Amino acid sequence: MNDIIPVQNENTLAQRVGDEFILLDNVTHQVHQLNVTASFIWEKCNGERSSNEIATALTEMFEIQMDQALTDVKTVLGELHGKSLLVIK
């Protein structure tokens, strides 16, 4: 995975509900519910952390191996980017 820096799209509103986030795309008016893992990744997409740094944080939070964390981060970032909920710097 190329190391990228993801940023939450300014057109996306996020509301935390427990350990998860509900996202509203203000352009398409679609609502998306993120699970705990995706919510953790979403929260780290602040334009300051790279995908590798997010994966490292994921290994610490969920006690998983780095290869699994990289796969999870790549999948979640790909899905969020594909839905225009975040942008890549």
The first five atom37 places (N, CA, C, CB, O) and aatype in JSON, in Angstrom:
{
  "aatype": [12, 2, 3, 9, 9, 14, 19, 5, 2, 6, 2, 16, 10, 0, 5, 1, 19, 7, 3, 6, 13, 9, 10, 10, 3, 2, 19, 16, 8, 5, 19, 8, 5, 10, 2, 19, 16, 0, 15, 13, 9, 17, 6, 11, 4, 2, 7, 6, 1, 15, 15, 2, 6, 9, 0, 16, 0, 10, 16, 6, 12, 13, 6, 9, 5, 12, 3, 5, 0, 10, 16, 3, 19, 11, 16, 19, 10, 7, 6, 10, 8, 7, 11, 15, 10, 10, 19, 9, 11],
  "atom_mask": [
    [1, 1, 1, 1, 1],
    [1, 1, 1, 1, 1],
    [1, 1, 1, 1, 1],
    [1, 1, 1, 1, 1],
    [1, 1, 1, 1, 1],
    [1, 1, 1, 1, 1],
    [1, 1, 1, 1, 1],
    [1, 1, 1, 1, 1],
    [1, 1, 1, 1, 1],
    [1, 1, 1, 1, 1],
    [1, 1, 1, 1, 1],
    [1, 1, 1, 1, 1],
    [1, 1, 1, 1, 1],
    [1, 1, 1, 1, 1],
    [1, 1, 1, 1, 1],
    [1, 1, 1, 1, 1],
    [1, 1, 1, 1, 1],
    [1, 1, 1, 0, 1],
    [1, 1, 1, 1, 1],
    [1, 1, 1, 1, 1],
    [1, 1, 1, 1, 1],
    [1, 1, 1, 1, 1],
    [1, 1, 1, 1, 1],
    [1, 1, 1, 1, 1],
    [1, 1, 1, 1, 1],
    [1, 1, 1, 1, 1],
    [1, 1, 1, 1, 1],
    [1, 1, 1, 1, 1],
    [1, 1, 1, 1, 1],
    [1, 1, 1, 1, 1],
    [1, 1, 1, 1, 1],
    [1, 1, 1, 1, 1],
    [1, 1, 1, 1, 1],
    [1, 1, 1, 1, 1],
    [1, 1, 1, 1, 1],
    [1, 1, 1, 1, 1],
    [1, 1, 1, 1, 1],
    [1, 1, 1, 1, 1],
    [1, 1, 1, 1, 1],
    [1, 1, 1, 1, 1],
    [1, 1, 1, 1, 1],
    [1, 1, 1, 1, 1],
    [1, 1, 1, 1, 1],
    [1, 1, 1, 1, 1],
    [1, 1, 1, 1, 1],
    [1, 1, 1, 1, 1],
    [1, 1, 1, 0, 1],
    [1, 1, 1, 1, 1],
    [1, 1, 1, 1, 1],
    [1, 1, 1, 1, 1],
    [1, 1, 1, 1, 1],
    [1, 1, 1, 1, 1],
    [1, 1, 1, 1, 1],
    [1, 1, 1, 1, 1],
    [1, 1, 1, 1, 1],
    [1, 1, 1, 1, 1],
    [1, 1, 1, 1, 1],
    [1, 1, 1, 1, 1],
    [1, 1, 1, 1, 1],
    [1, 1, 1, 1, 1],
    [1, 1, 1, 1, 1],
    [1, 1, 1, 1, 1],
    [1, 1, 1, 1, 1],
    [1, 1, 1, 1, 1],
    [1, 1, 1, 1, 1],
    [1, 1, 1, 1, 1],
    [1, 1, 1, 1, 1],
    [1, 1, 1, 1, 1],
    [1, 1, 1, 1, 1],
    [1, 1, 1, 1, 1],
    [1, 1, 1, 1, 1],
    [1, 1, 1, 1, 1],
    [1, 1, 1, 1, 1],
    [1, 1, 1, 1, 1],
    [1, 1, 1, 1, 1],
    [1, 1, 1, 1, 1],
    [1, 1, 1, 1, 1],
    [1, 1, 1, 0, 1],
    [1, 1, 1, 1, 1],
    [1, 1, 1, 1, 1],
    [1, 1, 1, 1, 1],
    [1, 1, 1, 0, 1],
    [1, 1, 1, 1, 1],
    [1, 1, 1, 1, 1],
    [1, 1, 1, 1, 1],
    [1, 1, 1, 1, 1],
    [1, 1, 1, 1, 1],
    [1, 1, 1, 1, 1],
    [1, 1, 1, 1, 1]
  ],
  "atom_positions": [
    [[0.84, -1.19, 0.0], [0.0, 0.0, 0.0], [0.87, 1.24, 0.0], [-0.95, 0.01, 1.21], [1.78, 1.37, 0.82]],
    [[0.6, 2.13, -0.9], [1.32, 3.4, -0.89], [0.91, 4.18, 0.34], [1.04, 4.21, -2.18], [-0.26, 4.18, 0.73]],
    [[1.88, 4.84, 0.96], [1.58, 5.62, 2.15], [0.94, 6.93, 1.71], [2.88, 5.87, 3.0], [1.58, 7.74, 1.03]],
    [[-0.31, 7.14, 2.09], [-1.06, 8.32, 1.69], [-1.52, 9.06, 2.94], [-2.28, 7.94, 0.81], [-1.46, 8.53, 4.05]],
    [[-1.96, 10.28, 2.76], [-2.48, 11.07, 3.87], [-3.95, 11.38, 3.58], [-1.65, 12.39, 4.08], [-4.26, 12.24, 2.76]],
    [[-4.86, 10.68, 4.26], [-6.29, 10.89, 4.04], [-6.83, 12.04, 4.9], [-7.07, 9.61, 4.34], [-6.37, 12.27, 6.02]],
    [[-7.82, 12.75, 4.34], [-8.45, 13.88, 5.03], [-9.96, 13.74, 4.88], [-7.95, 15.25, 4.46], [-10.45, 13.45, 3.79]],
    [[-10.67, 13.95, 5.95], [-12.13, 13.92, 5.89], [-12.62, 15.02, 4.96], [-12.75, 14.08, 7.31], [-12.17, 16.16, 5.04]],
    [[-13.54, 14.67, 4.08], [-14.11, 15.63, 3.13], [-14.91, 16.66, 3.91], [-15.0, 14.92, 2.07], [-15.69, 16.32, 4.79]],
    [[-14.71, 17.93, 3.58], [-15.41, 19.0, 4.29], [-16.92, 18.97, 4.05], [-14.86, 20.35, 3.86], [-17.68, 19.61, 4.78]],
    [[-17.37, 18.24, 3.03], [-18.8, 18.1, 2.75], [-19.43, 16.93, 3.51], [-19.01, 17.92, 1.27], [-20.59, 16.59, 3.27]],
    [[-18.68, 16.32, 4.4], [-19.17, 15.18, 5.17], [-19.34, 15.59, 6.63], [-18.21, 13.98, 5.05], [-18.4, 16.04, 7.28]],
    [[-20.54, 15.41, 7.13], [-20.81, 15.65, 8.55], [-20.68, 14.32, 9.28], [-22.23, 16.28, 8.77], [-21.14, 13.29, 8.78]],
    [[-20.06, 14.35, 10.45], [-19.86, 13.12, 11.23], [-20.44, 13.29, 12.62], [-18.36, 12.77, 11.31], [-20.26, 14.33, 13.26]],
    [[-21.13, 12.28, 13.07], [-21.69, 12.26, 14.43], [-21.3, 10.96, 15.09], [-23.25, 12.44, 14.4], [-21.58, 9.87, 14.59]],
    [[-20.64, 11.08, 16.24], [-20.27, 9.88, 16.99], [-21.49, 9.37, 17.75], [-19.11, 10.18, 17.98], [-22.22, 10.13, 18.38]],
    [[-21.7, 8.06, 17.66], [-22.75, 7.37, 18.41], [-22.07, 6.18, 19.08], [-23.96, 6.92, 17.47], [-21.83, 5.15, 18.45]],
    [[-21.77, 6.33, 20.35], [-21.02, 5.29, 21.05], [-19.61, 5.2, 20.49], [0.0, 0.0, 0.0], [-18.88, 6.2, 20.46]],
    [[-19.22, 4.02, 20.04], [-17.89, 3.81, 19.45], [-17.9, 3.91, 17.93], [-17.34, 2.46, 19.87], [-16.89, 3.64, 17.28]],
    [[-19.03, 4.3, 17.36], [-19.17, 4.33, 15.91], [-19.51, 5.74, 15.43], [-20.24, 3.33, 15.45], [-19.93, 6.6, 16.21]],
    [[-19.33, 5.95, 14.12], [-19.7, 7.22, 13.51], [-20.81, 7.01, 12.49], [-18.48, 7.88, 12.85], [-20.85, 6.0, 11.79]],
    [[-21.7, 7.99, 12.42], [-22.68, 8.09, 11.36], [-22.22, 9.27, 10.51], [-24.17, 8.29, 11.92], [-22.0, 10.36, 11.03]],
    [[-22.09, 9.06, 9.2], [-21.63, 10.11, 8.29], [-22.76, 10.52, 7.37], [-20.41, 9.64, 7.47], [-23.53, 9.69, 6.9]],
    [[-22.86, 11.82, 7.12], [-23.83, 12.36, 6.17], [-23.07, 13.08, 5.08], [-24.85, 13.3, 6.86], [-22.35, 14.05, 5.35]],
    [[-23.23, 12.63, 3.86], [-22.63, 13.29, 2.7], [-23.57, 14.43, 2.31], [-22.39, 12.28, 1.5], [-24.68, 14.18, 1.82]],
    [[-23.14, 15.67, 2.51], [-23.97, 16.83, 2.22], [-24.21, 17.04, 0.73], [-23.34, 18.06, 2.79], [-25.1, 17.81, 0.36]],
    [[-23.45, 16.39, -0.12], [-23.63, 16.52, -1.56], [-24.69, 15.53, -2.06], [-22.3, 16.29, -2.31], [-25.62, 15.91, -2.76]],
    [[-24.54, 14.26, -1.68], [-25.46, 13.23, -2.15], [-26.61, 12.98, -1.19], [-24.71, 11.94, -2.38], [-27.6, 12.33, -1.54]],
    [[-26.49, 13.5, 0.04], [-27.48, 13.32, 1.1], [-27.61, 11.86, 1.53], [-28.83, 13.84, 0.65], [-28.64, 11.44, 2.05]],
    [[-26.54, 11.09, 1.3], [-26.52, 9.7, 1.75], [-25.95, 9.62, 3.15], [-25.69, 8.82, 0.77], [-25.07, 10.39, 3.54]],
    [[-26.47, 8.67, 3.91], [-26.02, 8.42, 5.27], [-25.24, 7.11, 5.3], [-27.23, 8.38, 6.27], [-25.63, 6.13, 4.66]],
    [[-24.14, 7.11, 6.02], [-23.28, 5.92, 6.12], [-23.0, 5.66, 7.59], [-21.94, 6.11, 5.31], [-22.65, 6.57, 8.33]],
    [[-23.15, 4.41, 8.01], [-22.81, 4.03, 9.38], [-21.52, 3.21, 9.35], [-23.97, 3.22, 10.04], [-21.41, 2.22, 8.63]],
    [[-20.56, 3.65, 10.13], [-19.27, 2.97, 10.2], [-19.23, 2.05, 11.41], [-18.12, 3.98, 10.25], [-19.74, 2.39, 12.48]],
    [[-18.61, 0.88, 11.24], [-18.42, 0.0, 12.38], [-17.28, 0.54, 13.24], [-18.13, -1.47, 11.92], [-16.7, 1.58, 12.92]],
    [[-16.96, -0.14, 14.31], [-15.95, 0.34, 15.26], [-14.59, 0.53, 14.6], [-15.83, -0.63, 16.44], [-13.93, 1.55, 14.81]],
    [[-14.16, -0.45, 13.81], [-12.86, -0.35, 13.15], [-12.82, 0.8, 12.16], [-12.52, -1.66, 12.45], [-11.88, 1.6, 12.17]],
    [[-13.83, 0.9, 11.3], [-13.88, 1.98, 10.32], [-13.98, 3.33, 11.01], [-15.07, 1.78, 9.36], [-13.42, 4.32, 10.54]],
    [[-14.7, 3.39, 12.13], [-14.82, 4.64, 12.88], [-13.47, 5.07, 13.45], [-15.84, 4.49, 14.02], [-13.12, 6.25, 13.42]],
    [[-12.7, 4.1, 13.96], [-11.37, 4.4, 14.47], [-10.5, 4.97, 13.37], [-10.72, 3.13, 15.07], [-9.79, 5.96, 13.57]],
    [[-10.55, 4.35, 12.19], [-9.76, 4.81, 11.05], [-10.25, 6.2, 10.61], [-9.86, 3.8, 9.86], [-9.43, 7.09, 10.37]],
    [[-11.57, 6.38, 10.51], [-12.14, 7.67, 10.1], [-11.64, 8.81, 11.0], [-13.69, 7.6, 10.13], [-11.26, 9.88, 10.52]],
    [[-11.66, 8.56, 12.28], [-11.27, 9.58, 13.25], [-9.81, 10.01, 13.06], [-11.47, 9.06, 14.67], [-9.46, 11.15, 13.36]],
    [[-8.98, 9.11, 12.57], [-7.56, 9.41, 12.37], [-7.28, 10.15, 11.07], [-6.76, 8.14, 12.41], [-6.16, 10.62, 10.85]],
    [[-8.28, 10.28, 10.19], [-8.1, 10.92, 8.88], [-8.21, 12.43, 9.02], [-9.16, 10.39, 7.86], [-9.19, 13.04, 8.59]],
    [[-7.19, 13.02, 9.62], [-7.21, 14.45, 9.9], [-6.22, 15.25, 9.06], [-6.92, 14.66, 11.35], [-6.01, 16.44, 9.3]],
    [[-5.61, 14.6, 8.08], [-4.64, 15.29, 7.24], [-3.26, 15.36, 7.84], [0.0, 0.0, 0.0], [-2.34, 15.92, 7.23]],
    [[-3.09, 14.8, 9.03], [-1.79, 14.83, 9.7], [-1.16, 13.44, 9.81], [-1.94, 15.42, 11.09], [0.05, 13.32, 10.0]],
    [[-1.99, 12.41, 9.69], [-1.5, 11.03, 9.83], [-1.51, 10.34, 8.47], [-2.36, 10.23, 10.84], [-2.44, 10.5, 7.68]],
    [[-0.46, 9.6, 8.22], [-0.41, 8.8, 6.99], [-1.16, 7.49, 7.2], [1.06, 8.53, 6.56], [-1.48, 7.13, 8.33]],
    [[-1.42, 6.81, 6.12], [-2.1, 5.52, 6.22], [-1.29, 4.53, 7.04], [-2.38, 4.95, 4.83], [-1.86, 3.72, 7.77]],
    [[0.03, 4.57, 6.92], [0.87, 3.67, 7.72], [0.8, 4.01, 9.2], [2.32, 3.73, 7.23], [0.81, 3.12, 10.05]],
    [[0.73, 5.3, 9.52], [0.6, 5.7, 10.92], [-0.76, 5.28, 11.48], [0.77, 7.23, 11.06], [-0.87, 4.87, 12.64]],
    [[-1.8, 5.38, 10.66], [-3.13, 4.93, 11.08], [-3.11, 3.42, 11.33], [-4.2, 5.3, 10.02], [-3.7, 2.95, 12.3]],
    [[-2.45, 2.67, 10.46], [-2.34, 1.22, 10.63], [-1.59, 0.88, 11.92], [-1.63, 0.57, 9.42], [-1.97, -0.05, 12.63]],
    [[-0.55, 1.62, 12.22], [0.2, 1.39, 13.46], [-0.69, 1.64, 14.67], [1.44, 2.3, 13.51], [-0.68, 0.85, 15.62]],
    [[-1.46, 2.72, 14.64], [-2.4, 3.01, 15.73], [-3.44, 1.9, 15.87], [-3.09, 4.36, 15.51], [-3.85, 1.55, 16.97]],
    [[-3.86, 1.35, 14.73], [-4.85, 0.27, 14.74], [-4.29, -0.98, 15.42], [-5.28, -0.07, 13.31], [-5.0, -1.66, 16.16]],
    [[-3.01, -1.28, 15.18], [-2.39, -2.45, 15.83], [-2.36, -2.29, 17.34], [-0.96, -2.67, 15.3], [-2.52, -3.25, 18.09]],
    [[-2.15, -1.06, 17.78], [-2.09, -0.8, 19.22], [-3.47, -0.85, 19.86], [-1.44, 0.56, 19.48], [-3.63, -1.35, 20.98]],
    [[-4.46, -0.33, 19.17], [-5.82, -0.27, 19.73], [-6.5, -1.63, 19.77], [-6.67, 0.69, 18.92], [-7.15, -1.99, 20.75]],
    [[-6.33, -2.39, 18.69], [-7.07, -3.65, 18.57], [-6.18, -4.88, 18.7], [-7.77, -3.7, 17.25], [-6.66, -6.01, 18.55]],
    [[-4.9, -4.68, 18.99], [-3.96, -5.78, 19.17], [-3.99, -6.78, 18.02], [-4.25, -6.5, 20.47], [-4.18, -7.98, 18.21]],
    [[-3.82, -6.25, 16.81], [-3.75, -7.08, 15.61], [-2.38, -6.91, 14.98], [-4.88, -6.72, 14.61], [-1.64, -5.99, 15.32]],
    [[-2.05, -7.79, 14.06], [-0.77, -7.74, 13.36], [-0.77, -6.62, 12.33], [-0.46, -9.09, 12.69], [-1.82, -6.22, 11.82]],
    [[0.41, -6.12, 12.02], [0.54, -5.0, 11.1], [-0.01, -5.32, 9.71], [1.99, -4.58, 11.0], [-0.63, -4.46, 9.09]],
    [[0.21, -6.53, 9.2], [-0.29, -6.86, 7.87], [-1.81, -6.8, 7.82], [0.2, -8.25, 7.45], [-2.39, -6.35, 6.83]],
    [[-2.47, -7.24, 8.89], [-3.94, -7.15, 8.96], [-4.38, -5.7, 9.08], [-4.48, -7.97, 10.16], [-5.37, -5.29, 8.46]],
    [[-3.66, -4.92, 9.87], [-4.0, -3.5, 10.03], [-3.87, -2.76, 8.7], [-3.1, -2.84, 11.09], [-4.74, -1.96, 8.35]],
    [[-2.81, -3.03, 7.96], [-2.62, -2.38, 6.65], [-3.75, -2.75, 5.68], [-1.26, -2.78, 6.04], [-4.23, -1.91, 4.93]],
    [[-4.16, -4.02, 5.71], [-5.26, -4.46, 4.87], [-6.55, -3.75, 5.25], [-5.45, -5.99, 4.97], [-7.28, -3.27, 4.38]],
    [[-6.83, -3.68, 6.55], [-8.04, -3.01, 7.02], [-8.04, -1.53, 6.65], [-8.18, -3.17, 8.54], [-9.06, -1.01, 6.18]],
    [[-6.93, -0.86, 6.86], [-6.83, 0.57, 6.54], [-7.0, 0.79, 5.05], [-5.48, 1.15, 7.01], [-7.74, 1.68, 4.63]],
    [[-6.33, -0.01, 4.24], [-6.46, 0.12, 2.78], [-7.91, -0.07, 2.34], [-5.54, -0.91, 2.07], [-8.41, 0.69, 1.52]],
    [[-8.58, -1.06, 2.89], [-9.97, -1.34, 2.52], [-10.89, -0.19, 2.92], [-10.45, -2.63, 3.18], [-11.67, 0.3, 2.11]],
    [[-10.78, 0.25, 4.17], [-11.65, 1.32, 4.66], [-11.39, 2.62, 3.91], [-11.46, 1.53, 6.17], [-12.33, 3.28, 3.48]],
    [[-10.12, 2.99, 3.76], [-9.81, 4.23, 3.04], [-10.3, 4.17, 1.6], [-8.29, 4.5, 3.07], [-10.8, 5.16, 1.07]],
    [[-10.15, 3.01, 0.97], [-10.63, 2.86, -0.4], [-12.13, 3.04, -0.5], [0.0, 0.0, 0.0], [-12.62, 3.7, -1.42]],
    [[-12.87, 2.46, 0.45], [-14.33, 2.59, 0.44], [-14.76, 4.02, 0.72], [-14.96, 1.64, 1.47], [-15.64, 4.55, 0.04]],
    [[-14.15, 4.66, 1.7], [-14.51, 6.03, 2.04], [-14.16, 7.0, 0.92], [-13.82, 6.46, 3.34], [-14.92, 7.92, 0.61]],
    [[-13.01, 6.79, 0.32], [-12.6, 7.63, -0.81], [-13.51, 7.41, -2.0], [-11.13, 7.35, -1.2], [-13.89, 8.36, -2.69]],
    [[-13.86, 6.17, -2.25], [-14.75, 5.84, -3.35], [-16.14, 6.47, -3.22], [0.0, 0.0, 0.0], [-16.82, 6.71, -4.21]],
    [[-16.55, 6.73, -1.98], [-17.84, 7.37, -1.72], [-17.69, 8.88, -1.52], [-18.51, 6.75, -0.49], [-18.64, 9.56, -1.14]],
    [[-16.48, 9.4, -1.79], [-16.16, 10.83, -1.66], [-16.34, 11.35, -0.23], [-17.03, 11.64, -2.61], [-16.62, 12.54, -0.03]],
    [[-16.18, 10.49, 0.76], [-16.28, 10.91, 2.15], [-14.96, 11.43, 2.68], [-16.77, 9.77, 3.01], [-14.91, 12.12, 3.69]],
    [[-13.88, 11.09, 2.0], [-12.58, 11.63, 2.33], [-11.78, 11.86, 1.07], [-11.82, 10.72, 3.27], [-12.08, 11.3, 0.01]],
    [[-10.77, 12.68, 1.19], [-9.88, 13.0, 0.07], [-8.46, 12.58, 0.44], [-9.95, 14.52, -0.29], [-8.15, 12.41, 1.62]],
    [[-7.63, 12.43, -0.55], [-6.24, 12.02, -0.35], [-5.34, 13.21, -0.65], [-5.88, 10.79, -1.25], [-5.45, 13.84, -1.7]],
    [[-4.43, 13.5, 0.28], [-3.46, 14.59, 0.09], [-2.31, 14.09, -0.75], [-2.94, 15.13, 1.46], [-1.38, 14.84, -1.03]]
  ]
}
